[in-house]
Amino acid sequence: MYTIHDHRIIMMLFGPPGAGKGTHGPKVVDKLGTPQLSTGDMLRDAVAKDTEVGKAAKKIMNEGGLVSDDIVMGIIKDRIAEPDCNKGFILDGFPRTVKQAEMLDALLAETDEKVNLVIELQVPDSILEERICGRWIHKASGRSYHVKFNPPKSLAGRTPAAKTMKDDETGEILMQRPDDTAEALVKRLQAYHNETEPILARYKKCAYKVNANQSMDKVSVDLDNILYGLTICVMEKVSLDLDNIFVRKDLNQNVQGPLSSAFMECLGDVASKFCKGIQAIPMLFQKPKSNRQKIDEYRNTMLDKVRKQEEQPEKLVGA
Ligand code: AP5
């Protein structure tokens, strides 16, 4: 979608264990068309394959500690150089220490890139034990289920067990992670608050908060709103149709319901934070109830435009 953009979209999904990074990541992938890179998944894969990295990481992970910065950075450095990251990537669970953030920023600076967007999923610690201890995952895809909040179809009111917990798409048996225990969670949360949270200060200019202590559907809507803003900004930049860009000052009065302040904020702020060249973006709001439809229509129009441009890439040079 964004291959003609002059830099990659580098986004970070941020939040404590159980915040919903793994739950919402795949939806962000669908929206942005860029891969989700979960260092947790990569490390679990290395453990399963019993590689040198896996051997070094296994015990630390099971106890809820953090794997060394150098190991994790090595994994990420190789991964973001792969072709599917050409349009950008979504970091999930990385960076997790200030040192990792420094290493990441230095690596990106080599190609004149930086992190564009950080979405922080906010959840109080007190609700995370239930989420973590009730989680089951599909190992191959990383799909995340919950015995209460997001049960697989196979459970059908029965007692959770290997034979009743199966992946909705493949029918394969789900598993529980060895670090998804109340004991390991204490350590994981300590690591999050002490080592990971301080990273946010570094990215505050491009960071947005989402209340993740609400239903998954509501979290999705809020995330969606931010991503719409981002998508529109990126597409505007691609289209370079700057003459038609303007901002409606009475915006907030036109907005109701799920088109929340997050969306409004991101339309205004992402434009200025993310796209240096764009001061303002077109607003599409005529009647409050038709906002969403109008945004969808606009988005589809812009996507068509981008697709057409991509079909004739030679015309884009110097566009
Ligand atoms: P990692 O795999 O990254 O785990 P994590 O950060 O602890 O995150 P989780 O996967 O536990 O949480 P999530 O936010 O994805 O939650 P989910 O969406 O599944 O890391 C594991 C380990 O690897 C680390 O402890 C460390 O040892 C090592 N590691 C990884 N990266 C590293 C790094 N960079 N440096 C050093 N070490 C590293 O949701 C959880 C549950 O809640 C699910 O069951 C879901 O269905 C449910 N749920 C989600 N949202 C809602 C909602 N809104 N309402 C109700 N239920 C919900």
Boltz pocket constraint, residues with backbone or C-beta under 6 A from the ligand:
constraints:
  - pocket:
      binder: B
      contacts: [[A, 15], [A, 16], [A, 17], [A, 18], [A, 19], [A, 20], [A, 21], [A, 22], [A, 23], [A, 24], [A, 38], [A, 39], [A, 40], [A, 41], [A, 43], [A, 57], [A, 60], [A, 61], [A, 62], [A, 64], [A, 65], [A, 66], [A, 67], [A, 68], [A, 69], [A, 72], [A, 92], [A, 93], [A, 94], [A, 95], [A, 96], [A, 97], [A, 100], [A, 131], [A, 132], [A, 134], [A, 135], [A, 136], [A, 144], [A, 145], [A, 146], [A, 147], [A, 149], [A, 150], [A, 179], [A, 188], [A, 212], [A, 213], [A, 214], [A, 215], [A, 216], [A, 219]]
      max_distance: 6.0
